[in-house]
Amino acid sequence: MPINFYEKEKIFTLNTKSTTYAFGLFEDVFLVHIYWGKRINKFNSIKNILPYAERSFTTASYDLTGGVTNDTLPMEFPVYGNADLRGPAFHAEYADGSAITKLEYEGHKIYKGKKPLEGLPATYTESDDEVESIEIELKDKLTGMTVMLQYSVYNELDAITRSVRIINNGSQTIKLKKVMSANVDMQGCNYDMIHLWGAWGRERFEERRPLLHGIMEVDSKRGSSSHHHNPFVCFADKNTTENAGNAYGLSLVYSGNFVAGAEADSFDTTRAYIGINSFGFGWNLNPEQEFQSPEAVLVYSAKGIGEMSRIYHRLYRTRLCRGKWRDKERPVLVNNWEATYFDFNEEKILSIAERAKEIGIELFVLDDGWFGKRNNDNCSLGDWVVNYDKLPHGIDGLANSVNKIGLKFGLWFEPEMVSPDSDLYRSHPDWCIHVNGRDRSEGRHQYILDLTRQDVCNYIIESVNAILQSANIEYVKWDMNRNMAEIGSDLLQPEQQCEFTHRYILGLYSVLETITSKNPNILFESCSGGGGRFDPGMLYYMPQTWTSDDSDAIERLYIQHGTSIVYPLSCMGAHVSAVPNHQVGRTTPISTRGNVAMMGAFGYELDFTKLNDEDITVVKEQVTQYKEIGEVLHKGDFYRLKSPMEDKMAVWEVVSEDKQTVVVMFVNILGEANGPFVNIRLEGLEDGAVYKEEKTGEEYTGEFLQNMGIYRRRDGDFTSEYIIYKKVV
Ligand code: GLA
């Protein structure tokens, strides 16, 4: 059984294939954290194993024996208002203005399978046998409030999910101010914190910083998960590397404001946490109502950061992403954004599509600029009506022509937005996020629609669906191009205004659920000025995300490297674009641009009619190669053999699910005069097996490739290579 309660020892253990997460009942009342790490099958009694001591100048709120102070107990779900003066996971205000909560254990329930989370994306199961769950009921006796801690254990996939449900059983409104999805009071504080930071055009750069005493956290206050930080954090031992050592990952299945971090206290314990950002957040929980937190996904790896990533990849690829396209090979696409920007007409689009067909491309995506009078980014968002000046035969006519050429047709939308210069805004100026009497700041000349309103959500659903039903559209790019400011809604009561950002995300999720389930055959890709909302919440609805607006192959090494810490290659939209690159002006060979983009959901973002014959030949080879190995890349095990952050080169390896094919992709950043050889040792192979390199026909054993490895030099700027090995014995 993955989940056990040992009555005598007062300990709960949650076991996956190779890990254990344990908590227990302290004095039969308080839920304390015991352990998270490598699998342990037997624990002694809680009394004998919990590391705590009497401490001077600390307070014990309750009648605990042995001089125990709450301030040093490792708590499973710490609350505000007692003598634990570290940061709490929960903070609420009650009708009398007090904010003291005392959570006592009431009972628990263990069951097979995993319940969906009301209104929120979450990991799921295909059969109840895959997962066991436990709900721990904690009660605040004075108010009658119940806090249900929910855990699910993916035994085979080696991951544990957590979330919290608050139930108001009392007769007065409870004001929730902070509800973390997960809190883990870990022993020791000698960790490094690894997180993914950035900005537009340089999202999810990996950063590793030593945890110091005090608080270190990353967050978003922007209304979306953001370009700036990702809802993920990892704590690793100092000596943890890609392929060895302890790594503890916390990832949040949520697309709005979040916080993730840790407090290293004065007794060298670490309180790690992840959840909705309490900045600007509040929730009025009326009697009989429930509040469900988003889901946190906890992954522990004893084999380094790489193994942690592979666990996230498997789980998110197979039990978070959904729908027809989850397991299917993605079509190779061409998107016209960088090829034409707003300056296109039907003739131009068809000329690119025709060339694309000759090359072997499978899907044409028409990006921004097809609706209203949108010839620049000043206008028309919200007016989802085709621009017949540009497209005289409408979207339907264009889709038919593209289909006749032999390609699928896809379309760009930015449904959450409204331009001040739009018919929608002129008729509904109150539909955007705003506070009467205050400024309405514009971002990219646009406002955000108020998705806390049902009428606005209905408008989005109806207008997007009308277009989707009017033509043979087989792919949608769902964009979102600004942050929130001056937040407020006309329809929310004054005391509910603090609920806005979370309600917006719930509104968004309900819109996405409706549109994606009504259109099960469409491949959806999410986007937010590139990767401004690349998070597990969006992946539940849309199995891929446009990784970044920066399409330069070298910058993409850093971006895709960081993104791969949590997210699988199948989720990362990656395209070959023109040179000099439009974002950084760099010229890289077409081969390198292709090789880097193939390590994602592959496509092109350039005007094929402008490529010379030599490049066209290379592109044709790339498309053929991707069709052969795309499935291996998307479903295989991914290894970061060299990091562009440290090694001045990126070497990525994928081993297919059936272990028959191994792909190694090597990019050198800058050439070096008379440089040393760089040793690249492969991973994930079978020692005794023999692998044949496709290009040379040379055969090597697995143990050779993993221990002796191969050698390359840093020759030339931006050079790259794809090496494919097939297992022969
Ligand atoms: C965003 C996207 C781009 C493109 C433009 C269109 O920036 O990230 O890929 O779709 O919008 O306006």
Boltz pocket constraint, residues with backbone or C-beta under 6 A from the ligand:
constraints:
  - pocket:
      binder: B
      contacts: [[A, 337], [A, 367], [A, 368], [A, 377], [A, 412], [A, 479], [A, 481], [A, 527], [A, 528], [A, 529], [A, 530], [A, 546], [A, 548], [A, 549]]
      max_distance: 6.0
